């Protein structure tokens, strides 16, 4: 089934190897030139003959051995062309094409006993990936990275959607500015976030999304972050030069290398169409196929959970007791109940009933286990034990109850960023899950990391997340990590690591609100790395509704919340609101019940970062399509061309749209649902309210 | 059976509580005075009316809350007297008396919202223990220690047996000097040791052994080091003042406290008889009883092992392959065998045969598992997996072979100080042991700690060692840790943590040699904290014997090696030499076969730190006694008074002694064995050669 064409063009080894080499993308739109300049490696990238990356230097500064920055000669070059396809366990497409031309340059330092490295470039039709490789060789086994010096010399003062560089959090709101404006805006952009560790010099995080004045979209990120610290970008705002800034460890080092080892891929996705950026599979293609022998336990999940009510001020709490100082050795049944504990047997049974009634796979329960009374802000090593429930949560009874209803309970492992404590208890925690019928865990890393001095994005933690994913796979468990390092396509290699948060998600709608444009930026930034557990589906957007004193509001219309299920890709999707609220809007809720979470194909119909996104997807293995469309604070009319539908057939489309008088801040719950017949020739003009959106489900008309 | 008298003298709470309080030891020899001086807590200690600790201040400097150093008033004092006994799982005595007078002083800081702490003093007949307690209270839940400020103002320029302060190693040779000479000798004393991290200012480690000019012996250490960094001592060499210097963590903090929590006990063991120092059980008494419900798996162990041959240069190696760069993912069967791998099936079977023939419980096998090719010095995270044997080590076959001979194989877990890697794999490692019949593990921590920035003695690692001990207990496994933080009597609380190295042990006899006096100092220093796996029993002391190019030599006589089995207490004792060497001296080897490793009682007959030690012990549950006596580089005649024997009975004593012409550097293998009849009235004058010793086994004559 896979189409594979592999051409090996090994350059004949000759005494005077060219110090400059150029490759083009399969479609010839890209050209990448590698050149050694006075012994220093450089690369440059053009797209449709326009410079995207001007000549930029490459190199690794080492700490305990000579650096890999200069004094190089080219001692070998090799070119390969690959064009094949592969199938992800779950994804936006059933089949992914992997088509690139590769140049591998072997660089030797005569001054250092002919020590050599390889820089490997892969040029796709959607951009460039390259990495450093440190082959196993006599005289190079171990070294420590002081800094990676990869430059991205941009061709102009692009518009950029950015969050400030930080070793510990990705939960910033996005700032849109020119590159030249970043230093002046950095302080304002660095809003206060729990356990943050901002970089002092001007810097941004990846995925970094840009748009040039002449309409070229450029996304810089990394792929395959394994056993290496996460990449941040220093910003030279006058020269428009980004340069790599690795996350340091507790002693200030930036990577421990044992040959053979490679850096992650540095990725530059480029197009003159924003829709191509969203459609790019370059990052996934650069990740390694999974080594798991068994992936049968990995399945898409649609879930509800005892969760949002914790964000509605004064409604319920993770904690059971009133106390603010507890230890795992305490007898929690002796605590003074605060009367607002969320994860009670009664409440969880209600959620299970609702999940069963409406066809959800699972019910997440946060706050089920002891330790929440003082879980945050104390840099506490032993926060949770992951196996002991509160007195009002009966694990066995609820397991049986859920099982009888065909629903899974989703485990929750908040670590409070004490990775140490989690690692020490991990096997017991997973065994407990297995013993009690759990097959998925939402993990959390809120706080300052333990081991102290490490960061959410440092190499030690990068290894930790992967350790957890691999160990979870050993137990047949899926992982959805929150506050972990942002994803880099590792869901290909570790497909049970099905989703992550790692950005400013829906919870912030209850903590100050998200800008209406936020959802139009995330797919161009955070989601470039992988699926996001954005937890959409908030129908009751005005939280003053609860009468608990909250004056917070979710800055979207109800219809936009539906659209997110399509625009925010994840094989794990939550319906995050309270069952009571869904019961009030069951007609709209029908879309959440219907929408697929795993896909045969995806069609990015319209997109402009910061403004709007319209995406259509075909459900995996079904003749059903779903469309989501969102806008920023401005209303608009979306153009929805249904030509992705099979020709010659009639389909029934149910459109969940904003009412004319709706907007994110007025009448957000005004929506209209209509059913029409469509074909592949249908072109819809669909109104979207300010901060709004719409969702469409399309099924074969015959089945209606 | 336990005799218990408990008197509670709660001082009536009155408006003007005394700012000074004095308690005496049960035998009245000690007097400890607590006094608040301008709001600063102080204590002083006298022994037989002589000052031992002059008025010294106490306090804890905090980082994120006001410090606990001054502004105190005494708001409560309480005195308790305790006199009872308890039985250790294994030990030098079957029954241990616990007899002290206690003063607990509650100190309140009016300036800090009446926040309070307790300083608890326990005055025994052998010295003082005290600790800081941070009770749970409103307004004091969490804080970070910047430094502990506990002073020990000594009464003079004592002679001291010391090793320099270091956060990562205790494996220094001892220096003997006056306190005033420490700064001048510090550089010389700080010999090069793998992964050391010496403290820059003048400092010494505990246990710190001193002797005053008027013959008072003083030992300063700590008891019950749990969830707190290890204590080091700053040295003020002009004022003869020691002050606490806690081991920092990766970010420079010195302890994370959550109330209720206590510091470890600071211990000062004092006597005018050196023998009393060795007999002291103060440190064990200050540790908590075990919480283990099942201690039946904890048993004394006498073992041999594939070990010493690794220290005989060129003889055999831990590593299997010639390669110097390996990963756990490599196929080790594809390595190039170096031809000298020690842990082969054939070799291990020989050891098992020898162990079975001579009645040993176990055979330690080091170098059985993959990863030894580049295990040291690379700060490598994934060094060992603890479950994969080399191709020439058949776990199942050897397990069955050993089992058929009634011998256990002892597991070896070298971590290379990557505690992170060990924790991630710990459950699998212990499960592997259980599945393959292992019930004891020797663990090692050679190298610079991972998590990076932590130290062997920092709080994170202190918690790690205890985590390992507790988890091992869950699997019914005993632990013997090498290169861990030095012990503080925790073998009472975690009795499966049966022994440790944590000092310069026998291995250094093959790496430069130990001073002949070394063995006379260790019981006064390192062993004050707990049993040491000293690994004695080297009969072939001149390593040039092997013809492998080694010119090393063990600086003892053969007879002294026998004496160590009695003078170096441990319920785990190794016969460390090669079976071939024991076969050459089977008559002397008989003592090692006979000697007990667990005891009903112990009699310290003679002792002077740095000079000599003579100890007799009664075997647990048997009418057998064993005597060990050692000297430094000077010959001497030991006085052995056998009045510990039951009266009116005749016993057969077998004496293994140095020959007249023996010494550590000439004729070390010249020894004489004679058998005599003895009674409780016998007083032996026994010659000891320079660097020599003797051992005596005593059995009932009738059984002969």
Interface residues (C-beta under 8 A of the other chain):
Chain A: X136 X141 X142 X144 X249 X250 X251 X253 X256 X258 X259 X324 X325 X327 X374 X378 X379 X380 X381 X420 X423 X424 X426 X427 X428 X450 X451 X452 X453 X454 X460 X463 X467 X471
Chain B: X136 X141 X142 X144 X249 X250 X251 X253 X256 X258 X259 X324 X325 X327 X374 X378 X379 X380 X381 X420 X423 X424 X426 X427 X428 X450 X451 X452 X453 X454 X460 X463 X467 X471
